[in-house]
Amino acid sequence: MSRQFIILGAINCFLAVALGAFGAHGLQKIISAEALQTWQTSVQYHSFHGLGLIAVGIMQKEMNKVSVTGWLMLAGIVLFCGSLYLLSLSGIKSLGIITPFGGLCFLAGWLWLIVTTYKFKPVH
């Protein structure tokens, strides 16, 4: 078990809940419906990958190489979710250039988890 990824995951899940509530209650009358939908998409991906970080933390004791998945998920949260949060608040469309890189980090993280798990040989 890796406390580091469990803590990072819990922090990100906390932030996702807080930002989701902020979006639903604080931004509803401030930003457009389209921007609010973008915000909610970010919250959704943020939540999923926060839970993914917790899972990585639980798995890491048995599968050390799975930590790459955690770092890729964290990078995805920063790039994908961060750019969408900023885009929603600022309206600066050029921030959307960053979002696909975060998506690629998410995909690479899940792919790394698949490969690492497939190659894992448990010790009996």
One Martini backbone bead per residue (centre of mass of N, CA, C, O) as a GRO file, in nm:
protein
  124
    1MET     BB    1   0.098   0.036   0.021
    2SER     BB    2   0.033   0.383  -0.072
    3ARG     BB    3  -0.002   0.671   0.086
    4GLN     BB    4   0.047   0.879  -0.132
    5PHE     BB    5  -0.193   0.794  -0.328
    6ILE     BB    6  -0.418   0.802  -0.122
    7ILE     BB    7  -0.387   1.099  -0.051
    8LEU     BB    8  -0.411   1.214  -0.337
    9GLY     BB    9  -0.691   1.091  -0.387
   10ALA     BB   10  -0.841   1.225  -0.151
   11ILE     BB   11  -0.784   1.514  -0.231
   12ASN     BB   12  -0.920   1.492  -0.515
   13CYS     BB   13  -1.200   1.411  -0.414
   14PHE     BB   14  -1.248   1.656  -0.242
   15LEU     BB   15  -1.218   1.863  -0.472
   16ALA     BB   16  -1.444   1.752  -0.651
   17VAL     BB   17  -1.673   1.803  -0.452
   18ALA     BB   18  -1.624   2.105  -0.406
   19LEU     BB   19  -1.636   2.187  -0.711
   20GLY     BB   20  -1.916   2.074  -0.764
   21ALA     BB   21  -2.065   2.253  -0.559
   22PHE     BB   22  -1.969   2.521  -0.671
   23GLY     BB   23  -2.097   2.484  -0.949
   24ALA     BB   24  -2.397   2.437  -0.853
   25HIS     BB   25  -2.403   2.708  -0.647
   26GLY     BB   26  -2.186   2.941  -0.758
   27LEU     BB   27  -2.206   2.930  -1.098
   28GLN     BB   28  -2.495   2.920  -1.220
   29LYS     BB   29  -2.517   3.262  -1.250
   30ILE     BB   30  -2.221   3.327  -1.392
   31ILE     BB   31  -2.225   3.104  -1.603
   32SER     BB   32  -2.272   2.926  -1.857
   33ALA     BB   33  -2.407   2.632  -1.950
   34GLU     BB   34  -2.157   2.538  -2.105
   35ALA     BB   35  -1.949   2.593  -1.879
   36LEU     BB   36  -2.090   2.411  -1.668
   37GLN     BB   37  -2.053   2.149  -1.828
   38THR     BB   38  -1.747   2.157  -1.830
   39TRP     BB   39  -1.717   2.152  -1.525
   40GLN     BB   40  -1.862   1.875  -1.482
   41THR     BB   41  -1.665   1.711  -1.647
   42SER     BB   42  -1.424   1.765  -1.467
   43VAL     BB   43  -1.541   1.647  -1.207
   44GLN     BB   44  -1.578   1.361  -1.312
   45TYR     BB   45  -1.279   1.300  -1.383
   46HIS     BB   46  -1.166   1.372  -1.109
   47SER     BB   47  -1.311   1.152  -0.950
   48PHE     BB   48  -1.220   0.897  -1.097
   49HIS     BB   49  -0.903   0.960  -1.058
   50GLY     BB   50  -0.901   0.969  -0.755
   51LEU     BB   51  -0.982   0.671  -0.726
   52GLY     BB   52  -0.744   0.565  -0.888
   53LEU     BB   53  -0.527   0.653  -0.685
   54ILE     BB   54  -0.624   0.473  -0.458
   55ALA     BB   55  -0.588   0.206  -0.607
   56VAL     BB   56  -0.286   0.234  -0.649
   57GLY     BB   57  -0.214   0.244  -0.348
   58ILE     BB   58  -0.317  -0.046  -0.292
   59MET     BB   59  -0.141  -0.199  -0.525
   60GLN     BB   60   0.168  -0.122  -0.487
   61LYS     BB   61   0.282  -0.347  -0.305
   62GLU     BB   62   0.253  -0.570  -0.534
   63MET     BB   63   0.279  -0.334  -0.778
   64ASN     BB   64   0.523  -0.115  -0.830
   65LYS     BB   65   0.473  -0.017  -1.141
   66VAL     BB   66   0.189   0.130  -1.087
   67SER     BB   67   0.288   0.426  -1.029
   68VAL     BB   68   0.268   0.535  -1.316
   69THR     BB   69  -0.035   0.559  -1.315
   70GLY     BB   70  -0.055   0.777  -1.096
   71TRP     BB   71   0.109   0.999  -1.243
   72LEU     BB   72  -0.073   1.009  -1.493
   73MET     BB   73  -0.333   1.084  -1.345
   74LEU     BB   74  -0.231   1.344  -1.219
   75ALA     BB   75  -0.163   1.482  -1.485
   76GLY     BB   76  -0.452   1.467  -1.594
   77ILE     BB   77  -0.584   1.640  -1.382
   78VAL     BB   78  -0.423   1.894  -1.432
   79LEU     BB   79  -0.469   1.920  -1.744
   80PHE     BB   80  -0.766   1.852  -1.791
   81CYS     BB   81  -0.916   1.974  -1.547
   82GLY     BB   82  -0.770   2.241  -1.523
   83SER     BB   83  -0.843   2.348  -1.807
   84LEU     BB   84  -1.154   2.334  -1.767
   85TYR     BB   85  -1.181   2.516  -1.528
   86LEU     BB   86  -1.049   2.765  -1.661
   87LEU     BB   87  -1.233   2.781  -1.907
   88SER     BB   88  -1.499   2.824  -1.752
   89LEU     BB   89  -1.404   3.094  -1.604
   90SER     BB   90  -1.262   3.257  -1.860
   91GLY     BB   91  -1.311   3.172  -2.180
   92ILE     BB   92  -1.038   3.057  -2.278
   93LYS     BB   93  -1.003   2.861  -2.553
   94SER     BB   94  -0.688   2.792  -2.559
   95LEU     BB   95  -0.698   2.586  -2.317
   96GLY     BB   96  -0.796   2.342  -2.498
   97ILE     BB   97  -0.506   2.247  -2.582
   98ILE     BB   98  -0.442   2.090  -2.310
   99THR     BB   99  -0.658   1.867  -2.264
  100PRO     BB  100  -0.554   1.623  -2.445
  101PHE     BB  101  -0.304   1.565  -2.267
  102GLY     BB  102  -0.467   1.466  -2.029
  103GLY     BB  103  -0.612   1.240  -2.180
  104LEU     BB  104  -0.354   1.085  -2.248
  105CYS     BB  105  -0.275   1.031  -1.956
  106PHE     BB  106  -0.518   0.863  -1.886
  107LEU     BB  107  -0.480   0.645  -2.102
  108ALA     BB  108  -0.192   0.564  -2.019
  109GLY     BB  109  -0.262   0.478  -1.731
  110TRP     BB  110  -0.461   0.251  -1.803
  111LEU     BB  111  -0.265   0.095  -1.982
  112TRP     BB  112  -0.052   0.046  -1.767
  113LEU     BB  113  -0.239  -0.119  -1.584
  114ILE     BB  114  -0.293  -0.347  -1.777
  115VAL     BB  115   0.001  -0.439  -1.827
  116THR     BB  116   0.089  -0.476  -1.531
  117THR     BB  117  -0.128  -0.685  -1.460
  118TYR     BB  118  -0.063  -0.894  -1.678
  119LYS     BB  119   0.252  -0.927  -1.579
  120PHE     BB  120   0.172  -1.021  -1.311
  121LYS     BB  121   0.336  -1.225  -1.051
  122PRO     BB  122   0.235  -1.397  -0.807
  123VAL     BB  123   0.322  -1.477  -0.478
  124HIS     BB  124   0.289  -1.792  -0.288
   0.00000   0.00000   0.00000
